[in-house]
Amino acid sequence: MDLPALQQRFAQRDREALQELQEAGQFIAGGPVDRFEADFADYCDVNHCVSCGNGLDALIILLRADQSLGNLPQNARILVPAHTYIATFLSIVEAGMIPVPVDVNPILLTVDVIEAQLGSFDAIVAVDIYGKLVDDEVYAFAKANNLHIYTDTAQSHGAKTATGVKSGARGRGSAFSFYPTKNLGAMGDAGAITCNDDLLARTARQIANYGRSSRFVNDVKGVNSRMDTLQAAFLNNRLLFLDNDNKKRYKIAQTYVEQIENEKVKLPELKFLEENAIHVFPVFVDDREKFVAYLSGHGIQTNCHYAIAPHQQDAFKELNHLQFPQTEYLHQTEVSLPCHPLLEDHEIQEIIIAINEYT
Ligand SMILES: Cc1ncc(COP(=O)(O)O)c(C=O)c1O
């Protein structure tokens, strides 16, 4: 991902934003944060956007806020897909809850695994991994079973369901990350919660700002997790480009699906292209190291999302005995191909040719 070139597109606007901020002298909260919250809520078709410091905090605060409203029990057991970034697991633990990991099929949470676990968990955190939205069926099943579902939308900014429902507008609440490499990325850490419930938004906002209800009154034990005003100003510049960038990502993904042909390189299912903001384009290769070295030799940089599943990390020793074959397969074989809005047609072709010639 050519991050410097991607950021360069905003250089002039960013300099202006920085100058305005220096002149205004308000570095926490203020106009740019208010504008981002209003515009991003609008963009996601929700009533509220509560900005915060990063995506991990957004998840923690979302869970804590709903627990303080009585919607999650003490020590709530949270069903979570094993195939995710470790932040999702950490957020559950940090919120004082217990992760109940389950396997995915092929990359996301599905109804059958949730159904099989009924009774062993209190709520669900779904994850739109690689930018692909979790199926509507999962939300319908949760609703039918009176289960709250929260979504880790750290990778799915701008994705839409077939009926036009936006990422961030599904379930009880969603948590976004604006880490620099995300489809909507800041120039540092930033995150946000989106939801429709007034009380949930108000409580989350309070927790993110020391638990205070007014200047000198603190009702709950909160944290300091506010989006920097400067990051909000940068995000305001970038939000305008998000849909167009996602369209370009989609075109690249479509070209990969149509033109990569190599039995050693497994593509995601065709359905992968639907309801997807294409944060990552994954392929699955048994001899990953050799493949990555081969591409690198052709000047093609790749990434990996991810190499070790959370339940296999030393940080989660208590989960190390669990086995999730599909998740483990993904973590052993996944390679993320270049997929960003500035990739040129000839570069895409070079990548495809190199992959098709791989033996
Ligand atoms: C799926 C997922 N969840 C949560 C996070 C955490 O976001 P952040 O790095 O902004 O804390 C990330 C980003 O790295 C992510 O990819």
The ligand as a MOL file (V3000), in Angstrom:
LIG
                    3D

  0  0  0     0  0            999 V3000
M  V30 BEGIN CTAB
M  V30 COUNTS 16 16 0 0 0
M  V30 BEGIN ATOM
M  V30 1 C -10.8180 -6.0820 12.8730 0
M  V30 2 C -10.1780 -5.0000 13.6860 0
M  V30 3 N -10.6910 -4.6960 14.8900 0
M  V30 4 C -10.1760 -3.7120 15.6490 0
M  V30 5 C -9.0820 -2.9900 15.2440 0
M  V30 6 C -8.4930 -1.9840 16.1790 0
M  V30 7 O -8.3730 -0.7000 15.6550 0
M  V30 8 P -7.2190 0.2890 16.1800 0
M  V30 9 O -5.9240 -0.1890 15.6610 0
M  V30 10 O -7.6400 1.6200 15.6350 0
M  V30 11 O -7.2770 0.2760 17.6800 0
M  V30 12 C -8.5290 -3.2360 13.9810 0
M  V30 13 C -7.4210 -2.4370 13.4450 0
M  V30 14 O -6.2900 -2.6440 13.4940 0
M  V30 15 C -9.0760 -4.2830 13.1870 0
M  V30 16 O -8.5660 -4.5910 11.9850 0
M  V30 END ATOM
M  V30 BEGIN BOND
M  V30 1 1 1 2
M  V30 2 1 2 3
M  V30 3 2 2 15
M  V30 4 2 3 4
M  V30 5 1 4 5
M  V30 6 1 5 6
M  V30 7 2 5 12
M  V30 8 1 6 7
M  V30 9 1 7 8
M  V30 10 2 8 9
M  V30 11 1 8 10
M  V30 12 1 8 11
M  V30 13 1 12 13
M  V30 14 1 12 15
M  V30 15 2 13 14
M  V30 16 1 15 16
M  V30 END BOND
M  V30 END CTAB
M  END
